[in-house]
Amino acid sequence: MGTQLTNDEILATLRELNATVTRPLWLFGGVAVDFLVGRWTRPHGDIDLNTLSIHREDLAQELQRIGYATADRGWLTHWHQQASGRRIELVFLEPRDDGGAELVIREGDSVGLPGRYATVPGYLDPARFGQLEGVPFRVCSAPGEWLARSRGSGVVAGRKPDPKLEHDRRLLERLIPAAELARLRLIVAVRK
């Protein structure tokens, strides 16, 4: 990870994406947690976004039209806009027949442990938006974000417990009903 982004840089990037990109994007990661909570809670080094793999080519064209470039082709792609220095990380999820989505990491991908990682139902709800400082943006679900932070070391090899991930989990736990949180904890316990 490089330098920390300012809150203004994050908001400017999201405003630009709102104004120019027609394919659905969802915030995930630390910025998503702040949007779900409704306030800035910690510094961020990047902006993580999810979309469906069916939008890969069209989204690439839209991002290129506004000056972004990438050399990545895997499930995780890093995009950089030369003129502004803006950067985003974009993850492509595979749609499932039941309306859900899953992360698919293939043998040979540069990051992650090969496998299929299903999201929780409703993770990519197109009607769910968070907002910070007047900027709305589509966000992934709080239960899905909690689960991602709880099983992250099972997806990315060598990932160690991180204080910022624990910080995010504690914030998300305040947004998730107790019964749902208990169910999520069971999912994590079974996979260990």
N, C-alpha and C positions, 0 to 999 in steps of 0.2 A: 504494500500500500504506500502511496506517495504522501503528499502533503494533505493536511486537513482542508476540507472545503468550508467556506463560510456559509452561514445560513442564507445570506443573500445570493451566493453562487448557486446553491441548491434550488432556491425558489426561482431564480432566473432560468435555470435549465428546465425546470418543470413547466414554467410558463411557456417557454419556447416549444416544448413537446406538446403541450395542450393546444397550442395555436397551429401547429404544422403537421402533426402526425395523426392519421386517421385510423390506424390499426390500434386495437386495444392494448394498452400497457398497464401493468399493475406494479406499484411500489412494493418491494419486500425488503427485508433487512432492517438496519437501524433507522433509516429515514422513514420507512413504513411504520415502525413502532411509534416514532414521534408524531406522525400524522394520525395514527389510531388514537393515541393519547390526547392529541390536540395541543401539544406544546413541545418546545425543544427540550431534550433531556440530556444530551451528550453531543460531543463533536462527531463528525462523520468524515471519512476519507473517500467515500464514493457514494454513488447513487445506484442501487440495485433495482433492476426492473425485470419482471416476468412478462412473457407473451406466449402465445401458442405457436408451435412450430409451423402450422399452416400459414402463418403470416410472415414467415422468414424472408422470403424474396421481396414481397411488397414493402415490408418494413425497412429492409435494407435500402431499397430505392428511395423511400421517404427520408431516411436519415442521411443518405448521400446528397439528396437535394439541398439539405440545410447544412452541408459541410462536414458531416461526420464520416469517418473512415474506420475500417477494421481489417485485420488480417486473419481473424479467428473464424473457424468454421464449426467448432464443437458445440456442446450444450451451453457453454459459458463463452460469451463474446465481449470483448472490451472495445468500446467505441470512443473515439477522440475527435473533437472538433478543433481543427488547427487554429482557426481565426480567434476563437474565444478561449481556448484551452479547456473547454468543458469536456468532461468524461463521464461515461456511464458504463455500467456492466449490465448486459442483457442476457437473460437465461431463457432458453426456448424449452417449453414444456409440451409434451405430447398429449393431445386430447384423447380422452377415453370415451367409449360408447355410452357410458352412464352419465356423461356430462362433466365428469371430473377430469383431472389431468395428472400426469406423472412426469417426473424428471427421469430421463433415460440417459445413463452414462455408458458409453460403448467402450469396449476394449480399445486401447490406443488413444483415448481422449487425454489431453494433457493434464487435466485436473479431475480428481474424483475417483471413487471406487466404482468399477463397472457394476451396473445393476439398474433396477427399475424402482423408483421411489414415488409411491402414490401420495398425492396431496389429500388433505381432509375434504369431505364434501363441502362445497360452497367456497373453497379457497379463492377461486377466481370469479367471484360474483361481479358481473359487469356494472351492477348498480351501486356497489359499495365505494364510497369516496370518503377520504379523510380531507382535512383542511388545516392549513397553517398560514397565518398572516394573510388570509384572504385568498390563498391559492389552493383550489381543490385539485385532488388527483386520486385516481382509482388506487385502492389499496387491497392487498391480500388480507385474508381473515386473521383475526387475533389468534384463534386456535391453531391455524396453520402456521403462523409465525412462531408461536410457542413451541410447536412440535419440531419445526425446522431447527430451532436453537437447542432443543433437547437431544436431537439425534444427529447433529452436525458432524460429529467425529466419525459417525458411521457412513458418511457420504464423502467427506474430504479426508484423504489419508493424512495422518500426522497432525490433524487439527486438535489442539489442546484446549482444555477449558479456558475461557477468556472472561475477565471481569465484565467486559461490555456486553457479552452474551447473557451473563447472569443478570446484569442490570436490566436488559431488555425483557428477560423472562419474568422478573419480578413485576415490572410494569404491566406486561400482558396478563399476568395472573389476576390483576385487578379488573380486567375487562371480560374475563371468561367466567361463566357461571360455574359454581362449585362442582356440579354433577359432570359437566363437560370436562373440567380440569381433571377430575378423578379418572375419567375415561381415557384422556390423553396420557396421563401418568401410567396407566396400565399398558397402553400401546408401547411406550418407551421401555417399561420394565420387561415386557415380553421379548423385545428385540435385543436386549442386552445379553 
